[in-house]
Amino acid sequence: DGKQNHYDLVIVGGGIVGMATAQELITRHPNLKIAVLEKEPTLAVHQSGHNSGVIHAGIYYVPGSLRAKLCVKGLEMTYNYCDKHNIPYKKCGKLIVATSPEEVPRLEVLMDRGLKNGVKDLRMVGPDVIKEIEPNCVGLKAIHSPHTGIIDWGLVTKYYGKEFEKRGGTIYTNFNVTKFSVNTESPEGSTSGLNHEVKIHGEDEQNQVVDCRYVVTCGGLQSDRLAEKSGCNREPRIVPFRGEYLLLKQEKSNLVNGNIYPVPDPRFPFLGVHFTPRMDGSVWLGPNAVLAFKREGYGYTQVSLSDLYDALSFRGLRKLAYKNLGYGIMEMYKGIYIRAQVKQLQKFVPSLQFSDVTRGPSGVRAQALDRDGNLVDDFIFDSGTGELGKRLLHVRNAPSPGATSSLAIGEMISDRVEKQFDL
């Protein structure tokens, strides 16, 4: 039956942002036929299932910025959603620790940001209180954020999916979108003319075609390529950075109670190594940040020459690498020589031994870069031009903390969709 795969709205991408958006839209518009297309066999295979699993409080972001507002709101929404659906989480709190005198002023700036952002119950504590909260941690001063938590974001994404299906949505897995085209003839038996104007084609040409009126893409690591398929500019480009974690050996996992983070160095693009307890009782240490040799490459042996060429031939990455050459080399060194990473972690927990750790999992972060080598920090929406452009909305960058903010981001994208497509 040709009618079956006609939809009002299709969301491409079954990660946490795509599923939060799908859930929100079908809740607001129960009468619309909505589908999600995901190229992997299950939801949340990439960033949504390969992250540090932290529920962030919203301390780091510039006051008044979208990231700050969405994170603070997203944290509240996440806890409410999890309580309602009985999804397990732990509010284990977080310390951001200054270990040297020059970090203290930067810590104070962070504290001020957190307060301006409306992060609840933040306090500045000294060495004694640090010891009370984390007996093995040392520091001159720290920010304590009691509402920072941990959760399995892959599981949360699957709950969004269940909720979406329960409300009548359809999820297609193993559907790798290869192109978008505009449909010129009206669907069979339709008297209303051009109802479903966009055709979305999958890899398996024979049976993978979906017709719809409107499309939203939330492609994460593939977001620039999806946008390109509909004639948008290639920039900002996505450059994949792999973060490699170490794992505390099981008998040592009681070294920390909650999250312990460094004071970020404003000169460098990434946060630095931290201690992150996990829902399963393990503790992750790290990550470093190195260029991944494949968009979805979780190890050194996973290489895609076309992805690598794509990244290295991009002027923006070369500029970023040049600006941060020493930092980049150090990160690669830490990835290969675990001792270097352990040494950084010992600044916070001196009793940590090299023999306490093993190599752990890794994740790949979709970092949007402009052509001048600047990391793109904010949300980027794009539509392209022409007939297709009127019917598409690309979410090209939904920056960290995307998981914590997912329900708030889902609301924001839904508002945008309603306005743009006049739903």
N, C-alpha and C positions, 0 to 999 in steps of 0.2 A: 504494500500500500504506500503510495507516494506521499500521503499526508503525514505519515508518522514522523519523518524527520524534518518537518517544517516547524520552526520555532519563532517566537517573537524576539527572543534575545538569547545569544550564545556567549558564554564566558570561556575564553581560551586560557587554560592554566589551572590545575588543581592543587596549587600550593595554598598556603594559609590565607594570602590576600585574595586570591580568586574565590576560594570557598567562603570566606567571610562576606565577600561582595554578593556571591550567589545567594547565600542564606538571607542576607538583608533584603535583596531585591525581591525574592519570592515571598518574603514576609510582608513587604509593602504592597506587592502586586500579585496576590494569589491567583488572579485570573489570567496572568500571562503564562505562556509556555516557555520555560527557560531550561537550557541545557548547559552542561559544562563539558569541555573537551580536554582530556589530559593525555599526554603522549606516553606516559609510563603505565605499567599494569595496575598501580594503586596510587592513591593520593599522597601528597607530601613526601615524595621520594628525594627531592633535592634540598634546597635551603631549609624548607619547613621541617624536615626530618633530620637535618644535619646541623643543628645549631647548639649553642651552649645551654639551652633550656632554661634561660633566666626570664623572670617576669620583672622588667625594668621599671624603676620608679619615675624616671624623667629628670635626672639631676644634670646631665651633661649638656642639654641642648639650649641654644640661645633663647632667652626669655621672649615670649611673644611669637616664636617661630611655630610653624605647623607641627614640626617634630615634637616640640615640647608639649604643646596642647594635646596632641593625639596620644602621646605616651601616657601622660598623667590621667587622661580620660580612659585610655585603653586598659590601664592597670585596674581601675575600678570595675570596668565592664567585664574584664577577664575573670576577676574573683567572683562577681555576681553570676556570670554564666556558668562557671565551674561549680558553684554551690548549687545552682538550679539543676544542673545535669549530673551531679555527683562525680565530677572529674577530679581525680586526686591532684593535690599540689601541696607544697610546704612553704610556709612563710618563714624562711630561715634567716632573712635579713642580710645585710651587706655592710661591709666596712670598706671605705676608700681610704687607704693608709698612706700618710706621708712618712717616708723613712729617712729623709735628709732635710736639713734646714731650708734649702732652696725650693723644696716642694710645698712648704707650708703656705706661702702666699698664694700659690696656685690652688691649693686646697680651699683657702678662704674664698677665692673667686668662685669656685665650684659650689660652695655652701650657699653663697649669695644667689647664684643661678637657681639652685634647687628651691630655695625659699621663694624666689620670684615666680618660679614655675608652679608653685602651689603643691610641692611634694610634701606629703604629711609626715609629721613627727620626726623630721630630720634633727639631728643634734651633733654638735662638735664635741668630741671626747678626747681625753688625754691618755697617756700610757696605762694608767691604772684601769680605766674603764675598758680600754682595748683588751687588756688581760682578762677582765671579767667576761667579756663577750667571746673572745678567742684566746684561750689560755696559752696557745703556742705562738701567738703572733706578737711581734714587736713593732713599735712605731712611735713617732714623736706626737702625732696628732692624727685623728681620723674623723671622717664623717660616718655616722651610723644611720643607715636607712632601714628601719624595722620592717617596712612593707614590701621590700624586694623579696621575690620568691623564686621557687623553681618548679618546673612543670615539664611534661613531655609534649612539646608543641606538635609533633606528628600526630599524637593521639587527639589533641584538640582539633586539628584540621579534619580528622576523620569524623569527629562529632559534628562539626559544621556540615560535613557532607551528609551524614545521617539525617540531620535536621532538614537540610535542603530537599533530600529525597522524600522525607516524610510529608513535606508540604507540596509534593507533586513535581519536584524537579527531576531531571534525568542526567545521569553522569555517564559519559562515554570514556572508557580507559583505552589504552593502546591506540589513541587517535592522534597521530602526529601531523599537525597542520602543515601542509606544503604550500598552499596558495589560497588567496581570496579572489573571487571574481564577481562581477555584477551580472545578475540574472536578467535576461531581457524579456523572456516570455513569461506570461502569468502562469501560476501553478494550475495543473489540470483541474477542470471542474470549478475553477474559481471565477466568480463574476465580479470580484472587486478589483480586478486589474493587478497591478504589480504589488503583491503583498510581501513576498519574501524575496528581497532583491539581492541579498548577498549569498553566494555559494561558497562554502568552506570545504576545501578539498583535503583529504587525508592522504597518507603515503600509499595506502592500498586503494588505488584508483577505482577498482571495480565497485566496491560497496561503500566506500567512505566519502560520502558527500552529505553535507547538512545545509539546508536552506534556512535563512533567517532574515529578519528585518534589521536587527542591530547586533553589533558585536562589541564586546569589551575584552581586551587582552590583558592578562596579568601573568606575563611569561617569565618573570624572574631572570634567571641566567640567559634566557633566550629572548628577552623583551625587545632588544634592538633589532633582532632578526625578524621577529614577528611584525614589527612596525615597518621594516624595510619591505616586507612582502606586499604591503599595501601602498608602496610608493613614498613612504616617509623618508626623511633624511636619516642617514646612518648614525648621526650623532644626537645625543651623547651615546658613546659606545659602551658596551658592557665588557669589562675586563675581569676575568675570573681570578680571585685570589684565594689560594688554599690556606686554611688555618689548620695547623697540625697540633693536636693535643697530646700531652702525656697523661698517663693514668697512674694514680696512687695505687700501690699494691693494696689488696683488700684488707690485710691486717693493719694497714696504716691509715685507713680511711677516717679514723677518728681524730686525725691531726687537726681537722678544721670542722667547725659547726655550720658555718654559713659561707657566703661569698666574700672573698677577700680580693680587692682590686687595687691596682696602683693609681697614683695620681697621673692622669694622662699628660703626655708631653705635647704641648701645642705645635711643636715643630714637625711632628710625625703624624701620618694619616691614621694609624690604628691605635687601639686602646692600650696595648701592652699585655703582658701575661698576668693571668689571674687564677685563683683557686675557685672552682665551681663544683659544689656538691650536686649530685644527680638524684633523680627520683628513685633509681634502683639501688641507691646506697653507695655507688662508686663516686670518686672525686676526679674531675678533669682538671688538668693544669695546662695553662697556655691561653690562647694559641700563639704561634708565630704567624707571620703573614707572608707567603711567597706566591709568585705568579704560578697559577695552575697551567699545566701544558695542554689542558683540554677543558672545555667549558664545564663539563661535569666530571672532571678528573680528580679523584680523591686520593691518588697516590702518585709517586714519581714515575711509575711504570705506565700510567695511563696517559698516553700521548695522542693528540690529534694534530697532525702536521698542519691541516688547514686552520684549525682553531689557533694554533701557536703562531702561524704566519699572520693570521688575521690580527692577533693581539700585537705582535712585534712590529708589524708594518704600520700600526696606528701611531701617528705623530704624538697624540696625547700621552700614550704609555711611555714613549721614549722620553718625553719631557719630564714625566713623573719620575721615571727611573733615574734620569740625570740629576734631578733636584734632590732625590733621596737615595743616592747611590750607596753611601756608607751604610745607611739604615737597611737597605735591601740586602746588601751582602751579609750584614750581621744576622738578618732574619733567616737567610739560607743556611748560614753557619749554624745557627741555633737548631734548625731543622735536622741538620746532619749530625751535629755534636750535641747530644742531649745535655751533656754537662753544662754547656753554656746557658741553656734554658733553666736548668736546675739552679745554677748560680744566681740567676735573677730572682727566682722564687725564694731562695734562702734569705734574701733581704727582708722578707716578710715573716717567714717561718724558719728561723735559723736551725731548728732541729731536723729539718728535712734532709735526708741523705740521698745521695745519688742512687744507692741501692733500693730506695723506697719506690722508685718509679719504673714504669715500662712505657713503651710507645703505645699511644692510644689511637682513637679514631680521628678522622679529619672531616672538615666541612669545606665547602666552596662558597665564597661570598660574591654575589654579583655586584661589582663596584662600577658605578656609572662614571665615566671620565669624559671631560670635554677635550677639545683638540689642543688646548694649552696645557694639558696635564693636570687640571684641577679636578679634585674629587667632587662629584655633584652631590650636594647634601640634601637637596630638597626634592619634592615630588615633581615628576615631569609627566604631563599628559600631552598626547599628540594625536592628530587625526589624519594628517595627509590632506590631499586635495581631491577634487573631482567627485564623481558619483559615489565612489567607494568611501571617500573621506567623510561624507555626510553621515555614514552609517557605522563608522568605527570609532572607538575610543581606545587608545593604547595607554596603559599605565606603564610608563617606561622606566620609572624609578620610584620604588616605594622603600625609602631608606630605612636602615636599622633605626630604631627597634620595631621592625615590621610585624613581628609576631605579637609582641606585647600590645601594639597599637592596632592589631588586626580588626577588631570589631569596630573601633572608631574609624579606621581607614575604610572599612566596608560601608559605613554610613556616609562618609565623605564622597566616596566614588559613586554610591547610589544617588546622592543628591545631584552630582555632576551628570550622571546618566539620565536622570529624569529631566534635567534642564536641557541637555544637549539633544536628546531624542524625543523630547516633548511627551513623555509617557503619561 
